[in-house]
Amino acid sequence: MAVVLVVEDDPVICGALVRALGQLGHATRPYGTALAALRAVAVDPPDLVILDLGLPDLDGADALRMLRGISDVPVIVATVRDGETDMVRLLEAGADDYLTKPFTGRALGARINAVLRRARAVAVPDLIDIGPLRVDHARRIALLDGTELVLTRKEYELLAYLAARAGRVVTRQELVTEVWHQPYAGSEQTLDVHVSWLRRKLGETAAQPRLLHTVRGVGLMMVRPS
């Protein structure tokens, strides 16, 4: 599941997009103006934005440039404009993909999956420091306050995946599919058990998190302690 921010001022089209995204298993946050969407991205970044160009307050291309000034969230432009010049201009302005209306839910789902795969293909640096935690990916070890943690292979992979995405909410489905390479259905308990073990080794609990925070109903986020 991804959190998708839909920027579309036509209520009929917006409703159809929300329904299609819901059927694909995604959570949606619809907005009818560019400025409202920009504020929402700044306060609570989604996993992906679907952006219409014919908005009442700003041209979508201008909105895209402003969005790129505050976030690198993946953006799929959805528009009736089908000229090559428009497409090139929008891709150069920072769009990740482009869909011409009308399009099917199947086509939308395929584009979303492709864009999210590219966005989530984050290379893990050799060294990641998050407060008292150091992940030494070159040696595949993790240290807490200078002491090496005794981790299983999956515990290490889970920790490294979250650390490489520190500050971003990682959905439960993403963790299961990217760390375990399994379908999400039926794998929730496996994830919960490993998260519990990992928290114990990090010296924290779900009720009193230090590094690993639960975002209720969505997933997990690695956070630098204040």
ROTI-585516 format. One record per residue (C-alpha): residue in one letter; x, y, z. Coordinates in steps of 0.2 Angstrom, whole numbers, padded with zeros to 4 digits, always signed. Each point is the difference from the previous one (the first is absolute). Last residue first. Example, Ala and Ser with C-alpha at 12.3 -4.5 7.8 and 13.67 -1.06 7.14 Angstrom:
# ROTI-585516
S+0068-0005+0036 A-0006-0017+0003 
END
This chain:
# ROTI-585516
S+0081+0072+0098 P+0002-0018-0005 R+0002-0002-0019 V-0015-0009-0006 M-0003-0017-0009 M-0017-0001-0006 L-0013-0014+0000 G-0016-0004-0009 V-0017+0007-0004 G-0015-0004+0012 R+0010+0008+0014 V+0016+0008-0004 T+0012-0011+0011 H+0016+0008+0005 L+0017-0009+0000 L+0014+0011+0007 R-0004+0003+0019 P-0018-0007+0001 Q-0008-0001+0017 A-0017-0009-0003 A+0007-0010-0014 T+0015-0005+0011 E+0018+0005+0000 G+0017-0007+0004 L+0005-0002-0019 K+0001-0019+0003 R-0018+0000+0007 R-0006+0011-0015 L+0008-0013-0012 W-0009-0015+0008 S-0017+0010-0001 V+0003+0005-0018 H+0004-0018-0004 V-0016-0007+0008 D-0011+0014-0008 L+0008-0004-0018 T-0004-0018+0002 Q-0017+0003+0006 E-0004+0011-0015 S+0005-0013-0013 G-0017-0008-0004 A-0004+0013-0013 Y+0015+0010-0004 P+0007-0011-0014 Q+0018-0005+0003 H+0017+0008-0004 W+0004+0000+0019 V+0009+0017+0000 E-0009+0008-0015 T-0017-0008+0000 V-0002-0001+0019 L+0007+0018+0003 E-0010+0008-0014 Q-0016-0008+0007 R+0004+0007+0017 T+0002+0017-0007 V+0016+0010+0002 V-0003+0017+0008 R+0015+0011-0005 G+0012+0008+0012 A+0013-0013-0001 R-0001-0010-0017 A+0017-0008+0000 A-0003-0003+0019 L-0016-0010-0004 Y+0008-0011-0013 A+0015-0003+0011 L-0010-0005+0015 L-0011-0012-0010 E+0016-0008-0008 Y+0008-0001+0017 E-0015-0008+0008 K-0001-0012-0015 R+0018-0006+0001 T-0002-0002+0019 L+0007+0014+0011 V+0013+0000+0014 L+0002+0019+0002 E+0018+0007+0000 T+0004+0012+0014 G+0004+0018-0004 D-0015+0008+0007 L-0010-0012-0011 L+0010-0009-0014 A-0007-0008-0016 I+0009-0013-0010 R+0000-0004-0019 R+0019+0004-0002 A-0003+0012-0015 H-0017+0004+0007 D+0007+0007+0016 V-0016+0006+0009 R+0004+0012+0014 L-0013+0004+0013 P+0002+0012+0015 G-0008+0014-0010 I-0003-0006-0018 D+0017-0004-0009 I+0000-0009-0016 L+0016-0007-0007 D+0002-0010-0017 P-0014+0009-0007 V-0016-0010-0004 A-0006+0003-0018 V-0018+0005-0001 A-0010-0009-0012 R-0016+0007+0008 A-0003+0014-0013 R+0003-0012-0015 R-0012-0013+0007 L-0013+0014+0005 V+0000+0006-0018 A-0002-0017-0008 N-0014-0004+0012 I-0009+0016-0003 R+0001-0002-0019 A-0007-0018+0001 G-0014+0006+0011 L-0005+0014-0011 A+0000-0011-0015 R-0012-0012+0009 G-0011+0013+0006 T-0002+0005-0018 F+0004+0017-0008 P-0009+0015-0007 K+0010+0010+0001 T+0018+0000-0004 L+0012-0007+0013 Y+0018+0007+0003 D+0014-0006+0011 D+0013+0006+0012 A-0004+0018-0002 G+0015+0011+0004 A-0001+0016-0011 E+0009-0010-0014 L-0014-0013+0001 L-0013+0014-0001 R+0009+0009-0015 V+0002-0016-0010 M-0018-0005+0002 D-0006+0017-0004 T+0010+0000-0016 E-0005-0017-0005 G-0018+0005+0000 D-0013-0010+0010 R-0008+0013+0012 V-0015-0009+0007 T+0010-0001+0017 A+0006-0012+0013 V+0018+0004+0006 I+0008-0013+0011 V+0011+0007+0014 P+0012-0009+0011 V+0004+0010+0016 D+0016+0010-0002 S-0006+0014+0011 I+0000+0019+0003 G+0006+0008-0016 R-0006-0015-0010 L-0018+0004+0005 M+0002+0018-0006 R+0006-0006-0017 L-0015-0012+0000 A-0012+0014+0004 D+0006+0010-0014 A-0003-0014-0012 G-0017-0003+0008 D-0005+0018-0004 L-0005+0008+0016 D-0016+0005+0009 P-0014-0010-0009 L+0010-0015-0005 G+0001-0006-0018 L+0017-0010+0001 D-0006-0015+0011 L+0013-0007+0012 I+0000-0018+0007 V+0012+0001+0015 L+0010-0014+0007 D+0006-0007+0017 P-0009+0014+0010 P+0010+0014+0009 D-0009+0007+0016 V+0003+0019+0003 A+0008+0005-0016 V-0010-0012-0011 A-0016+0007+0008 R+0005+0018-0003 L+0004-0004-0018 A-0017-0009-0002 A-0010+0015+0007 L+0010+0012-0012 A-0004-0011-0015 T-0018-0001+0002 G-0013-0014+0001 Y+0008-0011+0012 P-0003-0019+0002 R+0010-0011+0013 T+0000-0018-0005 A+0005-0017+0008 H+0005-0013-0012 G-0007-0018-0002 L-0002+0000-0019 Q-0019+0001+0003 G+0003+0016+0010 L+0010+0007-0014 A-0014-0003-0012 R-0013+0008+0012 V+0010+0015+0004 L+0004+0003-0019 A-0019-0002-0004 G-0004+0013+0014 C+0013+0012-0007 I-0007-0002-0018 V-0017+0004+0006 P+0005+0014+0012 D+0010+0009-0013 D+0014+0010+0010 E+0013-0014+0000 V+0016-0001+0011 V+0000-0018+0006 L+0012-0004+0015 V+0004-0018+0000 V+0005-0010+0016 A+0007-0016-0006 M-0006-0018+0004 
END
